[in-house]
Amino acid sequence: MQPTVDYIQSRFDEYNTRYFGGSLPPVPIKLSHARTFLGKVTFVRHRTWLFGAVRNEKFVLRINTRFDLPEELIEDTILHEMIHYFIAVNQLRDTSAHGKLFRSEMKRINAEGNRHITISYRLSTISQLMEASQNPAAPKAGGVE
């Protein structure tokens, strides 16, 4: 499946309501053709002069369209990036990029929505998924259906 901006936006709106209580502000969505990631949330950290506080701003949600992936994997990628967005937009601190807070949100959403969000996918897994999407008789990659 090749996601469009409209498709990603509709999923973002649905998941924002379902899993984040509608708390996430709208975010610009860009399509990417990069070889190195399926999704990414980018933003700028802006240090204010008042007490040296840091504010995150200029968020962009990027979803890759290079790969022809199953719809479920695209949806899980959107959710993965929404967790990053939730943490950043709320100025929450985590132990690492995929730290305790990220993992607890991932587990909550996976349990509530019967999702399969993961920390990352290996390029070999993506290659298997692409092959499976082009050849339905091929075996599916481990853990992803």
C-alpha positions in Angstrom: 0.0 0.0 0.0 1.2 3.5 -0.8 -0.2 5.9 1.8 -1.3 9.4 0.9 -1.4 12.5 3.0 -5.2 12.2 3.2 -4.9 8.6 4.4 -2.3 9.4 7.0 -4.4 12.4 8.2 -7.5 10.3 8.6 -5.6 7.7 10.6 -3.9 10.4 12.7 -7.3 11.9 13.5 -8.8 8.5 14.4 -5.9 7.4 16.6 -5.7 10.8 18.2 -9.2 10.4 19.4 -9.0 6.7 20.3 -5.6 6.5 22.0 -4.7 10.1 23.0 -8.1 11.5 24.0 -7.9 14.1 21.1 -5.0 15.8 22.9 -2.6 16.0 20.1 -2.6 19.2 18.1 -2.7 19.0 14.3 0.7 18.3 12.7 1.9 18.9 9.1 2.3 15.6 7.3 5.0 15.0 4.7 5.6 12.0 2.5 9.2 10.7 2.3 11.0 8.5 -0.1 14.0 7.8 2.2 15.7 4.5 2.4 16.4 4.6 6.1 13.2 5.0 8.0 9.5 4.1 7.8 8.3 7.1 9.8 9.8 10.0 11.7 8.6 13.0 13.8 10.9 16.0 13.5 10.9 19.2 15.5 13.0 22.1 16.6 14.0 22.6 20.2 13.8 26.3 20.9 15.5 27.6 24.1 13.7 30.6 25.5 15.5 33.4 27.3 13.2 33.2 30.3 15.0 30.8 32.7 16.5 28.9 29.8 13.4 26.8 29.2 13.3 24.6 26.1 10.2 24.5 23.9 9.6 22.0 21.1 8.1 23.5 18.0 7.7 23.2 14.2 6.7 19.5 14.3 6.4 17.5 11.1 5.2 13.9 10.8 7.0 12.1 7.9 5.8 8.7 6.6 7.7 6.7 4.0 6.2 5.9 0.7 9.2 4.2 -0.9 8.1 0.7 0.2 4.9 -1.1 -0.7 4.0 -2.2 2.8 0.9 -3.9 4.3 -1.7 -1.4 5.6 -1.3 -2.7 9.2 2.4 -1.9 9.2 1.7 1.6 7.9 -0.9 2.1 10.6 1.5 0.8 13.3 4.2 3.1 12.0 1.8 6.1 12.3 1.0 5.1 15.8 4.7 4.7 16.7 5.4 8.2 15.5 2.3 9.5 17.3 3.8 8.2 20.6 7.0 10.2 19.8 4.8 13.2 19.0 2.8 12.9 22.2 6.0 12.8 24.3 7.6 15.7 22.5 4.6 18.0 22.3 3.9 17.5 26.0 7.6 18.2 26.8 7.8 14.8 28.7 11.1 13.4 29.5 11.9 9.7 28.7 15.0 7.6 29.6 15.9 7.4 25.8 14.3 7.7 22.4 12.4 4.4 23.0 12.6 4.5 26.8 10.3 3.6 29.6 7.6 6.2 28.8 7.6 5.3 25.1 7.4 1.6 25.8 4.6 2.0 28.4 2.5 4.0 25.8 3.4 1.4 23.1 2.2 -1.5 25.4 -1.0 0.4 26.3 -1.9 1.0 22.7 -1.0 -2.5 21.6 -3.2 -3.9 24.4 -6.2 -1.5 23.9 -6.2 -1.7 20.1 -4.8 -5.2 19.4 -2.0 -3.4 17.6 1.6 -4.6 16.8 3.6 -1.5 17.3 7.3 -2.2 17.8 10.5 -0.2 18.5 11.9 -0.8 15.0 12.0 -3.0 11.9 15.1 -4.4 10.4 15.7 -3.7 6.7 15.6 -7.5 6.2 12.1 -7.6 7.7 11.0 -4.7 5.4 12.4 -6.6 2.4 10.4 -9.7 3.4 7.3 -7.6 3.8 7.7 -6.0 0.4 8.2 -9.4 -1.2 5.2 -10.8 0.6 3.1 -7.8 -0.6 4.1 -8.4 -4.2 3.9 -12.2 -3.9 1.0 -13.3 -1.6 2.1 -16.9 -1.7 5.5 -16.0 -0.1 5.8 -16.6 3.7 5.3 -13.6 5.9 8.0 -12.0 8.0 8.2 -13.3 11.6 5.9 -11.6 14.0 4.0 -9.4 11.5 0.8 -10.6 9.9 
